[in-house]
Amino acid sequence: MRLILTSIIALSTIIGLQAQAVKVDSKLPGYKKVAGVTGNLNSVGSDTLNNLMAFWVEAFCKQYPNVKIQVEGKGSGTAPPALIEGTAQLGPMSREMKSEEIDQFEKKYGYRPTKIAVAIDALAVFVHKDNPVREFSLQKLDGIFSKTFKSGHSDIRTWDQLGVQGDFQGRPISLYGRNSASGTYGYFKEHALFKGDYKDTVKEQPGSSSVVQSVSTDKFGIGYSGIGYLTSGVRAVPIAATENGKAFSATYENALSGDYPLARYLYIYVNRSPRGMEPIVREFIKFVLSKNGQEIVVKDGYLPLTSNMHAEESKKL
């Protein structure tokens, strides 16, 4: 799905600057506390959303001290089984559910899971901060990360093949990525590898922070993760949608125009029966979608929903 969205390139440590660069839509409603919300919730799913879920939970539980929510983020692929088995009420995912996952849920409950977009991410390709590479196309990323080259691009294994000279001349490209349980793994495979297969030399990491940390300590490394994991040790490289097209950074203006090609929604899936949603689940999602929740999105380095997006997602409650 191609999104028209907002984004930011800034150091994740400079949270104040991030908050200034991306403004939460003034039309978003603030969250209004209601009476009688108590109980326990479990959240199982996306690592990309793990920190954001923790921040949302912390703020929500300040509103409702009698609520307890546990968060586990081992990958988007763990969300559907947890929702189906009833071991989780919240299923954060950085990709959409696959048709077979939806079918399994529907077979169990007789209706489909409810997908709620809760934030926007510009999936970034990171290199070491001292790497001068100027840009990538999606086709070049296919040549770098893939062994099947579905885009038609040739194999790329060394930095000089990308025009990087000096210390990088003839040096092999170190590849870092996620494991197959990750929604980010699946999204990158679909959009940057054109549904091809990863090279066997990709070093699979347990989480997004591990990918970024690995690249920050490996001068010849490259990896991908959500923009919210950007640190001062890495640089997000501009990306072009086509081989000879113009490359765009994940900036506010470029994302608004839809020019940045690796943009996606982040989701929370829930079990909403025809009779409605559990009050505690409904209130948590209302909080996440509210101005309060979207301000947390910005502070964590991700991108907030617009008021129009909020209106669409709120209908699902």
Secondary structure, DSSP 4 states (H G I P E B T S, - for coil): -----------TT-HHHHHHHSPPPTTSPPP---S---EEEEEEE-STTHHHHHHHHHHHHHH-TTEEEEEEES-GGGHHHHHHHTS-SEEEESSPPPHHHHHHHHHHHSSPPEEEEEEEEE-EEEEETT-----EEHHHHHHHHBSS-TTSPPP--BGGGGT--GGGTTPBPEEEEE-TT-HHHHHHHHHTSTT--B-TT-EEESSHHHHHHHHHT-TTEEEEE-GGG--TTEEEPPEESSTTSPPB-S-HHHHHHT--S-EEEEEEEE--BTTB--HHHHHHHHHHHSHHHHHHHHHTT-BPPPHHHHHHHHTT-
